[in-house]
Amino acid sequence: MTAPLTATDLSADLALALRLADAADAQSLPRFDAADLQVSLKADHSHVTDADLATERAIREILHAERPGDGILGEEYGTEGDASRQWIIDPIDGTANFLRGVPLWGTMIALAVDGDPQVGVVSMPALGRRWWASAGNGSWTATSGGPRRISVSGVDSLDDASVSFQSIAQWADAGRLPELLAVADRVWRDRAYGDIFSYMLLAEGRLDMVAEFDVKPYDIAAAVPIVREAGGRMTSFDGEDTLSALSALATNGILHGSFLSLFRDVPRS
């Protein structure tokens, strides 16, 4: 993967990403818990709402005007352009929560350069929360007192770790249920907080590991720079530095090797 760009190189892109998040919130939040929300099934039988579609269209419209030479990958409208700079968008991560009126959903916006996410913004307007990062410039969250820099935990023992595993079904479908049971047996605390919120809790030092399967680049790209710049590490479940492995393992960095070793030592059925 390419070396991170400098903070100066990315300042304009980060400012744009934050404006894209504002535009996304303006589309999604008014539709949250709306009585007339329109919901349909995609070809893969996952749900999509009118808010997902409108939010991604709003983001793309701005990118077409301000970054016409950049590529775009979005969950709802696919890929356009073929450039070394690609904006990766998940208009509503956690659509199942969104359509059930559960506030744990958010918009994910990333800029990848030569395939490596360098800018990330996650906005969860139903919680009134937002996180952002760019390579070399740290990870931040918005608070009532202004922006606050965030960092991962200093937990250095699996026995003291708090983890989020996303869902039992994910691990079972991936044939990794023995590894999940091994983790639950070893760590201090295990919960399934779910979706992008888990990664933001990790970046804030409130969790020490997040792992999931069956992920696409738009499911995790925005989290990568936020976790990295907070001092953590994010790879595939097998330790590869890639967005295309269909799995994700994020840790506080200190425990990354310990979790990989734990997974490798579990007998496979």
PLY file of the C-alpha trace (Angstrom):
ply
format ascii 1.0
element vertex 269
property float x
property float y
property float z
element edge 268
property int vertex1
property int vertex2
end_header
0.00 0.00 0.00
1.20 3.51 -0.67
2.75 5.76 1.95
0.26 8.20 3.53
0.14 11.68 2.07
0.85 14.67 4.29
-1.83 16.55 6.19
-1.28 19.56 3.93
-1.94 17.47 0.82
-5.28 16.34 2.22
-6.67 19.41 3.96
-8.92 20.44 1.07
-10.15 16.87 0.62
-10.97 16.57 4.32
-12.86 19.88 4.22
-14.83 18.60 1.23
-15.56 15.29 2.96
-16.98 17.15 5.94
-19.22 19.18 3.64
-20.33 15.96 1.97
-21.30 14.68 5.42
-23.36 17.84 6.01
-25.18 17.25 2.73
-25.74 13.60 3.65
-27.16 14.46 7.07
-29.57 16.92 5.44
-30.98 14.05 3.38
-30.94 11.17 5.85
-31.94 12.64 9.20
-35.35 14.03 8.11
-36.23 10.56 6.78
-35.20 8.73 9.96
-38.23 7.15 11.63
-40.49 8.69 8.97
-43.92 7.11 8.67
-43.75 7.20 4.87
-40.22 5.77 4.53
-40.00 3.76 1.32
-38.22 0.41 1.69
-37.41 -2.14 -1.00
-35.19 -5.19 -1.46
-32.06 -5.21 -3.61
-30.92 -8.15 -5.71
-28.93 -9.52 -2.77
-32.09 -9.31 -0.59
-30.68 -6.54 1.59
-32.88 -3.53 2.29
-32.57 -0.12 0.68
-34.62 2.96 1.56
-35.42 6.17 -0.28
-33.05 7.84 2.19
-30.10 5.62 1.13
-30.64 6.57 -2.50
-31.21 10.29 -1.92
-28.18 10.54 0.36
-25.82 8.94 -2.15
-27.21 11.08 -4.98
-26.57 14.24 -2.94
-22.96 13.22 -2.30
-22.34 12.30 -5.93
-23.78 15.60 -7.17
-21.25 17.56 -5.13
-18.37 15.32 -6.18
-19.30 15.66 -9.85
-19.12 19.44 -9.46
-16.01 19.72 -7.29
-13.92 16.62 -8.08
-14.90 15.70 -11.65
-11.64 13.86 -12.25
-11.98 11.57 -9.24
-13.57 8.14 -9.25
-16.53 7.17 -7.07
-17.55 3.87 -5.51
-20.90 3.90 -3.73
-23.02 1.14 -2.29
-26.19 2.10 -4.13
-24.99 3.37 -7.52
-21.77 1.44 -8.03
-18.51 2.59 -9.57
-17.87 5.44 -11.97
-14.58 6.75 -13.25
-11.20 5.07 -13.15
-8.76 7.20 -11.22
-6.02 6.85 -8.64
-8.22 8.97 -6.37
-11.54 7.31 -5.51
-14.28 8.48 -3.15
-15.85 5.50 -1.36
-19.36 6.06 -0.01
-21.80 4.17 2.15
-24.78 6.54 2.31
-26.39 4.78 5.27
-24.37 2.14 7.04
-26.83 0.29 9.23
-29.89 0.47 6.97
-31.58 -2.27 9.03
-31.30 -0.04 12.09
-32.42 3.00 10.12
-35.62 1.40 8.87
-36.49 0.08 12.36
-35.97 3.44 14.05
-32.76 2.43 15.85
-30.34 5.41 15.89
-27.14 3.39 15.33
-26.59 4.22 11.64
-24.37 6.65 9.80
-22.90 7.91 6.56
-19.36 6.82 5.67
-17.23 8.88 3.30
-13.64 8.02 2.39
-11.05 9.14 -0.13
-8.68 6.39 -1.23
-5.47 7.23 -3.08
-4.06 4.31 -5.07
-6.39 2.04 -3.13
-5.35 3.24 0.33
-7.93 5.22 2.38
-6.36 8.55 3.32
-9.40 10.57 4.42
-12.37 9.28 6.40
-15.53 10.88 7.78
-18.26 9.07 9.69
-21.42 10.98 10.58
-24.14 9.58 12.84
-26.66 12.44 12.96
-29.31 10.58 14.97
-26.72 10.44 17.78
-25.42 13.94 17.08
-21.92 12.51 16.56
-19.25 12.78 13.89
-15.68 11.48 13.53
-13.01 12.32 10.95
-9.35 11.81 10.09
-6.79 12.39 7.38
-3.38 10.79 7.06
-0.87 12.58 9.27
-3.45 14.81 10.97
-4.89 12.65 13.74
-8.42 11.43 14.45
-11.09 13.74 15.78
-14.66 13.83 16.99
-17.08 16.68 17.45
-18.17 17.59 21.00
-20.24 20.39 22.49
-16.96 22.09 23.42
-15.48 21.77 19.93
-13.32 19.16 18.15
-11.56 16.65 20.39
-8.66 14.46 19.32
-9.23 10.77 20.02
-6.96 7.79 20.53
-7.22 4.06 21.03
-6.86 2.34 24.38
-3.65 1.23 26.02
-5.02 -2.19 26.98
-2.22 -4.72 26.49
-3.76 -8.01 27.62
-6.46 -10.10 25.98
-7.75 -10.84 29.47
-8.62 -7.15 29.86
-9.93 -6.54 26.36
-13.44 -5.44 25.41
-14.50 -6.49 21.91
-17.35 -6.16 19.43
-17.98 -9.12 17.13
-20.84 -7.59 15.07
-23.06 -10.72 14.80
-22.95 -14.45 15.50
-24.46 -15.16 12.08
-21.58 -13.37 10.31
-18.97 -15.52 12.02
-20.98 -18.71 11.52
-21.52 -18.01 7.81
-17.77 -17.40 7.42
-16.99 -20.70 9.14
-15.33 -18.81 11.98
-17.61 -19.59 14.90
-14.86 -21.53 16.76
-12.70 -18.38 16.68
-15.56 -16.28 18.05
-16.10 -18.69 20.92
-12.38 -18.66 21.63
-12.39 -14.87 21.77
-15.43 -14.78 24.05
-13.76 -17.29 26.35
-10.55 -15.26 26.54
-11.46 -11.57 26.71
-12.93 -9.53 29.54
-16.08 -8.43 27.71
-17.77 -9.22 24.40
-20.73 -7.44 22.83
-22.19 -6.91 19.35
-22.52 -3.13 19.12
-22.64 -3.44 15.34
-21.80 -1.66 12.12
-19.66 1.48 11.95
-20.34 2.53 15.56
-18.10 -0.30 16.80
-15.09 1.09 14.92
-15.69 4.57 16.31
-15.84 3.18 19.84
-12.52 1.46 19.12
-10.95 4.71 17.87
-12.12 6.46 21.04
-10.49 3.80 23.24
-13.76 2.33 24.46
-13.23 -1.03 22.70
-10.04 -2.93 21.95
-11.04 -5.13 18.99
-13.71 -5.18 16.28
-13.98 -7.95 13.69
-16.52 -8.76 10.98
-17.00 -10.66 7.74
-18.76 -10.24 4.40
-17.70 -6.60 4.17
-17.29 -4.50 1.04
-14.85 -1.58 0.69
-17.63 0.94 1.36
-18.41 -0.82 4.67
-14.98 -0.12 6.14
-13.01 2.42 4.05
-13.95 5.49 6.12
-13.03 3.68 9.33
-9.49 2.88 8.16
-7.89 6.36 8.51
-9.89 7.09 11.67
-8.63 3.92 13.35
-5.08 4.37 12.05
-4.78 8.00 13.05
-6.15 7.17 16.51
-3.18 4.80 16.90
-4.91 1.55 16.04
-4.42 -1.02 13.32
-6.89 -2.30 10.74
-6.36 -5.30 8.46
-8.28 -8.22 7.09
-9.13 -11.00 9.54
-5.97 -12.80 8.39
-3.74 -9.74 8.81
-3.60 -8.48 5.21
-3.50 -4.73 4.48
-6.33 -4.70 1.96
-9.90 -3.52 1.50
-10.82 -6.44 -0.74
-10.49 -9.43 1.60
-14.20 -9.36 2.63
-13.26 -9.24 6.32
-11.98 -6.68 8.80
-10.01 -6.80 12.02
-9.47 -3.55 13.89
-7.61 -3.31 17.18
-5.84 -0.82 19.40
-2.63 -1.94 17.67
-1.05 -3.29 20.83
-3.24 -6.39 20.73
-3.35 -6.95 16.98
-0.73 -9.70 16.96
-2.28 -11.35 20.00
-5.68 -11.58 18.34
-4.16 -12.91 15.11
-2.28 -15.56 17.10
-5.42 -16.50 19.00
-7.34 -16.97 15.77
-4.55 -19.02 14.17
-4.37 -21.35 17.18
-8.05 -22.31 17.06
-8.54 -25.78 15.47
-10.62 -25.58 12.28
-13.42 -28.09 11.90
0 1
1 2
2 3
3 4
4 5
5 6
6 7
7 8
8 9
9 10
10 11
11 12
12 13
13 14
14 15
15 16
16 17
17 18
18 19
19 20
20 21
21 22
22 23
23 24
24 25
25 26
26 27
27 28
28 29
29 30
30 31
31 32
32 33
33 34
34 35
35 36
36 37
37 38
38 39
39 40
40 41
41 42
42 43
43 44
44 45
45 46
46 47
47 48
48 49
49 50
50 51
51 52
52 53
53 54
54 55
55 56
56 57
57 58
58 59
59 60
60 61
61 62
62 63
63 64
64 65
65 66
66 67
67 68
68 69
69 70
70 71
71 72
72 73
73 74
74 75
75 76
76 77
77 78
78 79
79 80
80 81
81 82
82 83
83 84
84 85
85 86
86 87
87 88
88 89
89 90
90 91
91 92
92 93
93 94
94 95
95 96
96 97
97 98
98 99
99 100
100 101
101 102
102 103
103 104
104 105
105 106
106 107
107 108
108 109
109 110
110 111
111 112
112 113
113 114
114 115
115 116
116 117
117 118
118 119
119 120
120 121
121 122
122 123
123 124
124 125
125 126
126 127
127 128
128 129
129 130
130 131
131 132
132 133
133 134
134 135
135 136
136 137
137 138
138 139
139 140
140 141
141 142
142 143
143 144
144 145
145 146
146 147
147 148
148 149
149 150
150 151
151 152
152 153
153 154
154 155
155 156
156 157
157 158
158 159
159 160
160 161
161 162
162 163
163 164
164 165
165 166
166 167
167 168
168 169
169 170
170 171
171 172
172 173
173 174
174 175
175 176
176 177
177 178
178 179
179 180
180 181
181 182
182 183
183 184
184 185
185 186
186 187
187 188
188 189
189 190
190 191
191 192
192 193
193 194
194 195
195 196
196 197
197 198
198 199
199 200
200 201
201 202
202 203
203 204
204 205
205 206
206 207
207 208
208 209
209 210
210 211
211 212
212 213
213 214
214 215
215 216
216 217
217 218
218 219
219 220
220 221
221 222
222 223
223 224
224 225
225 226
226 227
227 228
228 229
229 230
230 231
231 232
232 233
233 234
234 235
235 236
236 237
237 238
238 239
239 240
240 241
241 242
242 243
243 244
244 245
245 246
246 247
247 248
248 249
249 250
250 251
251 252
252 253
253 254
254 255
255 256
256 257
257 258
258 259
259 260
260 261
261 262
262 263
263 264
264 265
265 266
266 267
267 268
